Amino acid sequence: FAGSATVLQGCSATVRGADTEAKALLAAASGMPGLSLMQSVTIEFWSAWAAAQRGDARVAAALATNCIARAQGLGETFYVPGCEVIGGWAAAGRSESS
């Protein structure tokens, strides 16, 4: 999958605390031309995960919401429940009910 390796490298950089590298890799993954729906949803999911790992509830929620909406077109995938968890974490982090 185009972008999948790059987005996972971005997640790895996030875990290492290399935020500048992570942001560059995540941006590169999402900016790849000609992504299929599955590829773009994969990138959105892992980008939302990375935002949650950084503690950025606003960005995590926005990416998770977008991922959920787009993943509906894929049928049964783990992206919807995974992004619901990320969105729930983001809401809790902002002291909102989910």
C-alpha positions as CSV (number, residue, x, y, z in Angstrom):
1,F,0.0,0.0,0.0
2,A,1.3,3.4,-1.0
3,G,1.8,5.5,2.1
4,S,1.4,2.7,4.6
5,A,5.2,2.3,5.2
6,T,5.6,6.0,5.4
7,V,2.8,6.5,7.9
8,L,4.1,3.7,10.1
9,Q,7.5,5.3,10.1
10,G,5.8,8.5,11.2
11,C,4.1,6.5,14.1
12,S,7.5,5.1,15.0
13,A,9.0,8.6,15.1
14,T,6.1,9.7,17.3
15,V,6.8,7.0,19.8
16,R,10.5,7.9,19.8
17,G,9.5,11.6,20.5
18,A,10.9,12.8,17.2
19,D,8.0,15.1,16.5
20,T,9.5,17.0,13.6
21,E,10.4,13.8,11.8
22,A,7.0,12.3,12.6
23,K,5.1,15.3,11.2
24,A,7.1,15.3,8.0
25,L,6.5,11.6,7.5
26,L,2.8,11.8,8.2
27,A,2.4,14.7,5.9
28,A,4.4,12.9,3.2
29,A,2.1,9.8,3.5
30,S,-1.1,11.8,3.3
31,G,0.2,13.8,0.4
32,M,1.0,10.9,-1.8
33,P,-0.8,11.1,-5.2
34,G,-3.4,8.5,-6.3
35,L,-4.2,6.9,-3.0
36,S,-7.1,4.5,-3.0
37,L,-9.8,4.8,-0.3
38,M,-8.3,2.0,1.7
39,Q,-4.8,3.6,1.5
40,S,-6.1,7.0,2.6
41,V,-8.2,5.6,5.4
42,T,-5.2,3.6,6.6
43,I,-3.1,6.8,6.6
44,E,-5.9,8.8,8.4
45,F,-6.2,6.1,11.1
46,W,-2.5,6.0,11.9
47,S,-2.2,9.8,11.8
48,A,-5.1,10.0,14.3
49,W,-3.3,7.4,16.4
50,A,0.0,9.4,16.3
51,A,-1.9,12.6,17.3
52,A,-3.4,10.7,20.3
53,Q,0.1,9.5,21.2
54,R,1.4,13.1,21.1
55,G,-1.6,14.2,23.4
56,D,-3.1,16.4,20.7
57,A,-6.8,15.7,21.3
58,R,-8.1,18.3,18.8
59,V,-6.1,16.9,15.9
60,A,-6.8,13.3,16.9
61,A,-10.5,13.9,17.1
62,A,-10.6,15.6,13.7
63,L,-8.6,12.9,12.0
64,A,-10.6,10.1,13.7
65,T,-13.9,11.8,12.7
66,N,-12.8,12.1,9.1
67,C,-11.5,8.5,9.1
68,I,-14.8,7.1,10.4
69,A,-16.8,8.9,7.7
70,R,-14.5,7.7,4.9
71,A,-14.1,4.2,6.3
72,Q,-17.9,3.7,6.0
73,G,-17.3,3.2,2.3
74,L,-15.0,0.2,2.9
75,G,-17.5,-2.0,4.7
76,E,-16.3,-4.0,7.7
77,T,-12.9,-2.8,8.8
78,F,-11.2,-2.2,12.2
79,Y,-10.8,1.5,11.3
80,V,-14.3,2.6,12.5
81,P,-14.1,1.1,16.0
82,G,-10.4,2.0,16.3
83,C,-11.2,5.6,15.4
84,E,-14.2,5.6,17.8
85,V,-11.7,4.7,20.6
86,I,-9.4,7.5,19.5
87,G,-12.4,9.9,19.3
88,G,-13.6,8.8,22.8
89,W,-10.1,9.4,24.2
90,A,-10.0,12.9,22.6
91,A,-13.5,13.7,24.0
92,A,-12.4,12.6,27.5
93,G,-9.2,14.6,27.2
94,R,-11.4,17.7,26.5
95,S,-13.7,16.7,29.3
96,E,-16.6,16.0,27.0
97,S,-19.0,13.1,27.1
98,S,-18.8,10.8,24.1
